[in-house]
């Protein structure tokens, strides 16, 4: 394809992705209030349980509108992720060989549900994390939180956990392309578990041990699942290499 054809193809893929995000975003308008109520719930529960002031604070005239728009955009991007991720893959397909295309399809098939599962895990842990963090405020203090900062905190938390859930897929992909062996993955299990515990300790409050383990357990499971897939792949590759050497020796 010429440069002009590549640019036309890129415009097509971007247009499809943008239209899908806009459509899913428009559809999410009907659940914006539900999302805001869910975000507000931990703060409301704190106010009811402690009797002290706790609320979201909109300190600018346009901030409420900005929060609604950000929620619509975020839900649209997440809901449309299968489409725009596929568009990225479809744009790269012409430059890939057959084997690389298979790897890309497998990567998308595993990465999308894992990313969404990670975002869901972050959403489920969010109330406990917010409740614990705000519990450090004194009974005489008010917890009037900046709405935009609060929303950004929740989004970053969910994205961080979503990306963390996808990392095992990258490990498998590195193994399939020959960069990382299964033996190296298995050998580094202690370091991996330590890194997972450090990440979950940062992603969840230090005092919330339950949330930390609820997040760490599936991540450790995914790591060993990636190690198992890499081991099966290396074993199959070794058998193919041995068979090829035997056939080569017989011909010689």
C-alpha positions in Angstrom: 0.0 0.0 0.0 1.1 3.5 -0.8 1.5 6.2 1.9 -1.8 7.8 0.8 -3.6 4.4 1.0 -2.2 3.9 4.5 -3.5 7.4 5.5 -6.9 6.6 4.1 -7.0 3.3 5.9 -6.0 5.0 9.2 -8.7 7.6 8.8 -11.2 4.9 8.2 -10.2 3.0 11.4 -10.1 6.2 13.5 -13.6 7.2 12.2 -15.1 3.8 13.1 -13.5 4.0 16.5 -14.6 7.6 17.1 -18.2 6.9 16.0 -18.4 3.8 18.2 -17.2 5.8 21.2 -19.7 8.5 20.6 -22.6 6.1 20.2 -21.7 4.2 23.4 -21.1 7.5 25.2 -24.5 8.7 24.2 -26.0 5.5 25.4 -24.3 5.9 28.7 -26.1 9.2 29.3 -28.9 7.2 30.8 -26.6 5.7 33.5 -24.6 8.8 34.4 -26.8 9.4 37.5 -26.4 5.8 38.6 -22.6 6.0 38.2 -22.5 9.3 40.3 -24.7 7.7 43.0 -22.4 4.7 43.1 -19.4 7.0 43.4 -21.1 9.0 46.1 -22.3 6.0 48.1 -19.1 5.5 50.2 -19.1 9.1 51.2 -22.8 9.0 52.1 -22.3 5.9 54.1 -19.5 7.6 56.1 -21.8 10.6 56.8 -24.5 8.3 58.0 -22.2 6.1 60.1 -20.2 8.8 61.8 -22.6 11.7 61.9 -20.0 14.1 60.5 -20.2 16.0 57.2 -19.1 14.1 54.2 -20.0 15.1 50.6 -18.7 15.8 47.1 -17.9 19.4 46.6 -18.2 21.2 43.2 -16.0 24.3 43.5 -16.6 25.6 40.0 -19.6 26.5 38.0 -18.8 24.1 35.2 -17.5 21.3 37.3 -20.7 19.3 37.5 -21.0 19.4 33.7 -17.4 18.4 33.4 -17.9 15.4 35.6 -21.0 14.3 33.7 -19.0 14.7 30.4 -16.0 12.8 31.7 -18.2 9.9 32.9 -20.0 9.7 29.5 -16.6 9.7 27.8 -15.0 7.1 30.1 -18.0 4.7 29.9 -18.0 5.2 26.1 -14.3 4.4 25.8 -14.5 1.3 28.0 -17.7 0.0 26.4 -16.3 0.5 22.9 -12.9 -1.0 23.8 -13.5 -4.3 21.8 -14.2 -2.2 18.7 -11.3 0.3 18.8 -8.9 -2.4 19.9 -10.0 -4.5 16.9 -9.5 -1.4 14.6 -5.9 -1.1 15.9 -5.4 -4.8 15.1 -7.0 -4.5 11.7 -4.8 -1.5 10.7 -1.7 -3.5 11.7 -2.7 -6.8 10.0 -1.4 -6.0 6.5 2.1 -5.7 8.0 2.0 -9.0 9.9 2.8 -12.5 8.8 0.4 -15.3 9.4 1.9 -16.4 12.7 2.0 -12.9 14.0 -1.7 -12.4 13.1 -2.5 -15.5 15.2 -0.6 -14.0 18.1 -2.4 -10.7 17.7 -5.8 -12.4 17.6 -5.0 -14.4 20.8 -3.7 -11.2 22.5 -7.0 -9.3 21.8 -9.2 -12.2 22.8 -7.4 -12.4 26.2 -6.6 -8.8 26.8 -10.1 -7.3 26.4 -11.9 -9.5 29.0 -9.0 -9.3 31.4 -8.9 -5.5 31.2 -12.6 -5.3 31.8 -12.3 -7.7 34.6 -9.6 -5.6 36.2 -11.7 -2.5 35.9 -14.6 -4.4 37.5 -12.3 -5.5 40.4 -11.2 -1.9 40.9 -14.9 -0.8 41.0 -15.8 -3.4 43.6 -12.8 -2.5 45.8 -13.4 1.2 45.5 -16.0 1.6 48.3 -13.8 -0.2 50.9 -10.7 1.9 49.8 -12.6 5.2 50.0 -14.2 4.3 53.4 -10.9 3.3 54.9 -8.9 6.3 53.7 -11.6 8.8 54.9 -11.7 7.0 58.3 -8.4 8.7 59.2 -10.2 12.0 59.4 -11.3 13.1 62.9 -14.9 13.0 64.0 -14.9 16.8 64.3 -13.6 17.2 60.7 -15.6 17.6 57.5 -14.9 15.4 54.4 -16.0 17.7 51.6 -14.1 16.2 48.7 -13.4 17.9 45.4 -15.6 16.1 43.0 -13.2 16.2 40.0 -10.2 15.0 42.1 -12.4 12.2 43.6 -13.5 11.1 40.1 -9.9 11.1 38.8 -8.8 9.0 41.7 -11.5 6.4 41.0 -10.7 6.3 37.3 -6.9 6.0 37.8 -7.5 3.2 40.4 -9.7 1.2 37.9 -7.3 1.7 35.0 -4.3 0.7 37.1 -5.9 -2.5 38.1 -7.3 -3.2 34.6 -3.8 -2.8 33.1 -2.3 -5.0 35.8 -4.7 -7.8 34.9 -3.5 -7.5 31.2 0.2 -7.9 32.1 0.2 -11.7 32.1 -0.9 -11.6 28.4 2.2 -9.5 27.6 4.3 -12.2 29.4 2.8 -14.9 27.2 3.3 -12.8 24.1 7.0 -12.3 25.0 7.3 -16.0 25.4 5.6 -16.8 22.1 8.0 -14.4 20.2 11.0 -16.0 21.9 12.0 -13.1 24.2 11.1 -14.7 27.5 11.4 -18.5 28.3 9.0 -20.4 30.5 12.0 -21.3 32.7 12.7 -17.7 33.3 9.1 -16.9 34.1 8.9 -19.8 36.6 12.2 -19.0 38.1 11.1 -15.4 38.8 7.9 -16.4 40.7 9.2 -15.0 44.0 10.0 -11.6 42.4 6.7 -11.6 40.6 4.7 -12.3 43.8 6.7 -9.6 45.6 6.0 -7.1 42.8 2.3 -8.0 42.9 2.1 -7.5 46.6 3.8 -4.1 46.3 1.5 -3.1 43.6 -1.6 -4.2 45.5 -0.3 -2.4 48.6 0.0 0.8 46.6 -3.3 0.3 44.8 -5.2 -0.4 48.1 -4.7 1.3 51.5 -2.0 -0.2 53.6 -4.4 -0.9 56.5 -7.0 -2.7 54.2 -5.4 -6.2 54.2 -8.5 -7.9 52.9 -8.8 -5.7 49.8 -5.1 -6.2 49.2 -5.4 -10.0 49.2 -8.6 -9.9 47.2 -6.7 -8.1 44.5 -3.4 -10.0 44.8 -4.9 -13.5 44.6 -6.3 -13.3 41.0 -3.1 -11.5 39.9 -0.9 -14.3 41.3 -3.2 -16.9 39.6 -3.0 -15.0 36.3 0.8 -15.0 36.6 1.1 -18.8 37.1 -1.5 -19.3 34.4 0.8 -17.3 32.0 3.7 -19.4 33.2 1.8 -22.7 32.5 0.9 -21.5 29.0 4.5 -20.5 28.3 5.7 -23.9 29.6 3.3 -25.7 27.3 4.5 -23.6 24.4 8.2 -24.1 25.1 7.6 -27.9 25.4 5.8 -28.0 22.1 8.5 -25.9 20.5 11.2 -28.3 21.9 9.4 -31.3 20.5 9.2 -29.7 17.1 12.9 -28.8 17.2 13.9 -32.4 18.2 11.7 -33.8 15.4 13.3 -31.5 12.9 16.8 -32.4 14.1 15.9 -36.1 13.8 14.6 -35.7 10.3 17.6 -33.7 9.3 19.9 -36.3 10.7 18.1 -39.1 8.8 18.4 -37.2 5.6 22.1 -36.7 6.1 
